[in-house]
Amino acid sequence: MKKIIFIVITIVCLISIYSSISSIYSLWQKRDILKTEKARLLKEQMENKNIKNQLQNASSPFYIEETARNKLFMSKKGENVALMEIGKSQTKAEKINSLPNWQKWWELFF
């Protein structure tokens, strides 16, 4: 009888130890998940703050005027806009088209 009680108590203790160890391991994993999600949340909050700042800057009249001048080539009344093309290099096709026909034939065969 004492042996059966000892075996039952041992089995119950082993089951409770296993349950405790698995609970501790599960909590440890959840703690790691929580840390990574907190870091991701901070990153998203910083990105959200930057986007709000960009939105605030984009809605200012100075930014709108600067964008209209630089990207859309608009000007105020009385101002003149000068567009300049800088450093346009000829492509190979343009160079070939500028050659006389006899040179094109020469390059084709030789």
FIVO-461853 format. One record per residue (C-alpha): x, y, z; residue in three letters. Coordinates in steps of 0.001 Angstrom, whole numbers, padded with zeros to 6 digits, always signed. Example, Ala and Ser with C-alpha at 12.3 -4.5 7.8 and 13.67 -1.06 7.14 Angstrom:
# residues 2
+012300-004500+007800ALA;+013670-001060+007140SER;
# end
This chain:
# residues 110
+000000+000000+000000MET;+002823+002405+000869LYS;+004471+001668-002458LYS;+001318+002554-004409ILE;+000927+005836-002499ILE;+004616+006635-003087PHE;+004258+005919-006835ILE;+001096+008046-007092VAL;+002721+010951-005242ILE;+005831+010653-007434THR;+003742+010685-010624ILE;+001734+013712-009419VAL;+004974+015552-008546CYS;+006506+014744-011943LEU;+003385+015959-013735ILE;+003353+019208-011739SER;+007088+019739-012381ILE;+006605+019177-016115TYR;+003632+021565-016132SER;+005620+024229-014271SER;+008599+023918-016619ILE;+006408+024149-019722SER;+004630+027220-018276SER;+007945+028921-017535ILE;+009207+028176-021039TYR;+005988+029501-022582SER;+006196+032707-020531LEU;+009817+033165-021556TRP;+008902+032930-025229GLN;+006035+035364-024758LYS;+008408+037800-023038ARG;+010705+037701-026084ASP;+007742+038279-028391ILE;+006674+041203-026233LEU;+010146+042784-026452LYS;+010239+042537-030248THR;+006736+043949-030568GLU;+007585+046862-028268LYS;+010613+047659-030412ALA;+008442+047480-033547ARG;+005858+049740-031892LEU;+008528+052352-031094LEU;+009777+052217-034671LYS;+006252+052673-036033GLU;+005614+055566-033648GLN;+008780+057323-034817MET;+007797+056773-038444GLU;+004312+058116-037708ASN;+005833+061208-036070LYS;+008081+061802-039106ASN;+005143+061466-041493ILE;+003092+063925-039419LYS;+005996+066399-039556ASN;+006252+065965-043327GLN;+002503+066523-043653LEU;+002707+069663-041557GLN;+005621+070946-043661ASN;+003879+070053-046920ALA;+000788+072016-045970SER;+002746+075209-045265SER;+002504+077949-047916PRO;+006294+078197-048199PHE;+006624+074502-049128TYR;+003797+074730-051643ILE;+005412+077767-053292GLU;+008844+076120-053345GLU;+007446+072946-054903THR;+005557+074922-057514ALA;+008720+076807-058447ARG;+011169+073880-058476ASN;+009151+070942-059733LYS;+006360+072518-061749LEU;+008422+075429-063139PHE;+005799+077973-062127MET;+006547+081568-061270SER;+004944+084597-059725LYS;+003542+087382-061855LYS;+006341+089454-063309GLY;+008990+086740-062941GLU;+010613+084945-065853ASN;+011542+081267-065749VAL;+014688+080183-067576ALA;+015086+076484-068357LEU;+018528+075181-069166MET;+019553+071796-070473GLU;+022915+070856-069031ILE;+025324+068328-070484GLY;+023244+066410-072950LYS;+025470+063704-074405SER;+024775+062030-077712GLN;+023814+058397-077634THR;+025311+055878-080035LYS;+022163+055892-082182ALA;+022307+059682-082515GLU;+025976+059522-083513LYS;+025243+056914-086190ILE;+022334+058953-087550ASN;+024594+061984-087877SER;+027100+060094-090113LEU;+026879+060277-093905PRO;+025373+057251-095653ASN;+028658+056039-097175TRP;+030208+055841-093662GLN;+027201+053905-092356LYS;+027630+051354-095163TRP;+031363+051185-094526TRP;+030834+050447-090811GLU;+028193+047858-091642LEU;+030450+045781-093898PHE;+033896+046458-092433PHE;
# end
